[in-house]
Amino acid sequence: MDFIPLLIPDIFLIKPNMHGDKRGYFFESFRQDMLEKAIGYEINFCQDNESKSKKGVLRGLHFQLPPFSQAKLVRVIDGSVLDVAVDIRKSSPTFGQHVTAELSSENNHQLFIPHGFAHGFVVLSNSATFAYKVDNYYSTDHDRGIIFDDKDLAIDWKLSSKQIQLSDKDKNHPTLSKSQELFK
């Protein structure tokens, strides 16, 4: 596996070593020892999540408040998504900046997103199955979000606003500037 720091260096794009032939392929999708070496600290995932969504479905931008904040290891099992992580660590020099990566069942790339980031993705293919590991349990009381089309974030979701489908919850998130009092 190759661990590539992105523009926000705490986030890593993970490229697996693919082994394939006419029968199909094999790759290690998770190695805790290699991940911990790359990120420089111990991590213990406790929950796996999976979603299936149609083209244009945008889930996010989600985060949980401490003490239930979550680090995530995300990947696509089938299809293609644009994955986005926004730095919401108020003391960070990259606060309010974001990174994007296209994750697909063709490239098998993964993204490691540490604590202190809002996360979301939009489905680019006809449908996508998205899977992720988290290091803290989901808490309804600590669940928050930032509106996906916040002008200050200027995220290019690669789809027109007419193509994007949101849950009622995701339609009503505040902007980053209106959420800042929540961040450390």
C-alpha positions as semicolon CSV with decimal commas, in nm:
position;residue;x (nm);y (nm);z (nm)
1;M;0,000;0,000;0,000
2;D;0,108;0,352;-0,076
3;F;0,005;0,627;0,166
4;I;0,007;0,965;-0,007
5;P;-0,046;1,281;0,201
6;L;-0,279;1,526;0,027
7;L;-0,276;1,908;0,032
8;I;-0,396;1,890;0,390
9;P;-0,117;1,655;0,502
10;D;-0,316;1,483;0,780
11;I;-0,536;1,325;0,512
12;F;-0,395;1,030;0,320
13;L;-0,492;0,882;-0,014
14;I;-0,424;0,510;0,008
15;K;-0,342;0,317;-0,307
16;P;-0,342;-0,063;-0,268
17;N;-0,103;-0,300;-0,437
18;M;-0,325;-0,483;-0,683
19;H;-0,253;-0,843;-0,780
20;G;-0,456;-0,955;-1,077
21;D;-0,472;-1,201;-1,361
22;K;-0,737;-1,347;-1,591
23;R;-0,921;-1,488;-1,286
24;G;-0,971;-1,149;-1,120
25;Y;-0,778;-0,959;-0,854
26;F;-0,666;-0,956;-0,492
27;F;-0,555;-0,670;-0,268
28;E;-0,525;-0,595;0,101
29;S;-0,793;-0,337;0,175
30;F;-0,680;-0,269;0,532
31;R;-0,358;-0,311;0,728
32;Q;-0,369;-0,150;1,070
33;D;0,009;-0,164;1,117
34;M;0,074;0,015;0,787
35;L;-0,196;0,276;0,850
36;E;-0,062;0,354;1,197
37;K;0,292;0,387;1,062
38;A;0,172;0,631;0,794
39;I;-0,041;0,849;1,025
40;G;0,201;0,833;1,318
41;Y;-0,038;0,723;1,591
42;E;-0,248;0,431;1,708
43;I;-0,604;0,399;1,582
44;N;-0,874;0,152;1,678
45;F;-1,171;0,122;1,448
46;C;-1,489;0,006;1,624
47;Q;-1,766;0,037;1,366
48;D;-1,803;-0,038;0,994
49;N;-2,069;0,142;0,789
50;E;-2,198;0,089;0,436
51;S;-2,437;0,281;0,213
52;K;-2,572;0,234;-0,137
53;S;-2,681;0,542;-0,327
54;K;-2,796;0,645;-0,674
55;K;-2,620;0,890;-0,905
56;G;-2,631;1,244;-0,771
57;V;-2,694;1,148;-0,409
58;L;-2,479;1,369;-0,189
59;R;-2,426;1,265;0,172
60;G;-2,264;1,529;0,388
61;L;-2,090;1,730;0,498
62;H;-2,108;1,541;0,830
63;F;-1,908;1,543;1,153
64;Q;-1,956;1,458;1,518
65;L;-1,870;1,681;1,811
66;P;-1,627;1,562;2,080
67;P;-1,616;1,333;2,264
68;F;-1,773;1,144;1,970
69;S;-1,564;1,285;1,686
70;Q;-1,457;1,021;1,437
71;A;-1,160;0,936;1,220
72;K;-1,267;0,753;0,904
73;L;-1,118;0,516;0,651
74;V;-1,344;0,532;0,343
75;R;-1,365;0,339;0,017
76;V;-1,599;0,248;-0,267
77;I;-1,690;-0,117;-0,320
78;D;-1,892;-0,058;-0,638
79;G;-1,924;0,254;-0,852
80;S;-1,757;0,594;-0,821
81;V;-1,783;0,892;-0,585
82;L;-1,620;1,227;-0,532
83;D;-1,511;1,224;-0,167
84;V;-1,460;1,551;0,021
85;A;-1,302;1,634;0,359
86;V;-1,318;1,985;0,509
87;D;-1,079;2,091;0,786
88;I;-1,288;2,215;1,081
89;R;-1,003;2,230;1,333
90;K;-1,025;2,597;1,432
91;S;-0,656;2,619;1,530
92;S;-0,537;2,455;1,207
93;P;-0,357;2,659;0,939
94;T;-0,581;2,481;0,686
95;F;-0,910;2,555;0,869
96;G;-1,192;2,582;0,615
97;Q;-0,990;2,424;0,335
98;H;-1,089;2,098;0,172
99;V;-0,948;1,810;-0,027
100;T;-1,123;1,591;-0,281
101;A;-1,049;1,249;-0,424
102;E;-1,232;1,032;-0,671
103;L;-1,278;0,689;-0,514
104;S;-1,402;0,405;-0,728
105;S;-1,425;0,030;-0,760
106;E;-1,187;0,066;-1,054
107;N;-0,903;0,248;-0,876
108;N;-0,970;0,093;-0,530
109;H;-0,828;0,405;-0,364
110;Q;-0,918;0,486;-0,005
111;L;-0,907;0,802;0,201
112;F;-0,803;0,831;0,564
113;I;-0,971;1,128;0,731
114;P;-0,860;1,210;1,088
115;H;-1,060;1,371;1,368
116;G;-1,148;1,734;1,306
117;F;-1,289;1,708;0,955
118;A;-1,635;1,729;0,804
119;H;-1,686;1,460;0,542
120;G;-1,915;1,404;0,248
121;F;-1,938;1,240;-0,090
122;V;-2,146;1,255;-0,407
123;V;-2,216;0,957;-0,633
124;L;-2,079;1,006;-0,985
125;S;-2,170;0,664;-1,131
126;N;-2,523;0,523;-1,179
127;S;-2,500;0,392;-0,823
128;A;-2,229;0,336;-0,565
129;T;-2,171;0,120;-0,259
130;F;-1,964;0,317;-0,008
131;A;-1,797;0,160;0,298
132;Y;-1,607;0,311;0,587
133;K;-1,452;0,233;0,920
134;V;-1,479;0,475;1,213
135;D;-1,294;0,489;1,543
136;N;-1,588;0,610;1,752
137;Y;-1,953;0,514;1,770
138;Y;-2,229;0,716;1,610
139;S;-2,405;0,956;1,848
140;T;-2,728;1,127;1,742
141;D;-2,674;1,399;2,004
142;H;-2,328;1,486;1,864
143;D;-2,415;1,460;1,494
144;R;-2,371;1,788;1,300
145;G;-2,317;1,907;0,945
146;I;-2,219;2,189;0,713
147;I;-2,422;2,274;0,403
148;F;-2,265;2,119;0,094
149;D;-2,284;2,435;-0,121
150;D;-2,132;2,678;0,132
151;K;-1,997;2,960;-0,089
152;D;-1,694;3,007;0,140
153;L;-1,589;2,645;0,085
154;A;-1,633;2,663;-0,294
155;I;-1,639;2,285;-0,339
156;D;-1,670;2,165;-0,697
157;W;-1,893;1,859;-0,661
158;K;-1,853;1,772;-1,034
159;L;-2,232;1,765;-1,083
160;S;-2,483;2,042;-1,143
161;S;-2,708;2,146;-0,856
162;K;-3,003;1,998;-1,052
163;Q;-2,836;1,654;-1,042
164;I;-2,766;1,661;-0,666
165;Q;-3,008;1,478;-0,435
166;L;-3,002;1,554;-0,062
167;S;-3,178;1,420;0,246
168;D;-3,399;1,665;0,433
169;K;-3,137;1,671;0,708
170;D;-2,853;1,758;0,467
171;K;-3,060;2,038;0,306
172;N;-3,075;2,223;0,638
173;H;-2,715;2,228;0,762
174;P;-2,566;2,570;0,844
175;T;-2,262;2,722;0,672
176;L;-1,914;2,677;0,814
177;S;-1,909;3,036;0,945
178;K;-2,236;2,978;1,134
179;S;-2,093;2,657;1,284
180;Q;-1,757;2,789;1,406
181;E;-1,857;2,817;1,772
182;L;-1,883;2,435;1,775
183;F;-1,516;2,382;1,684
184;K;-1,213;2,369;1,906
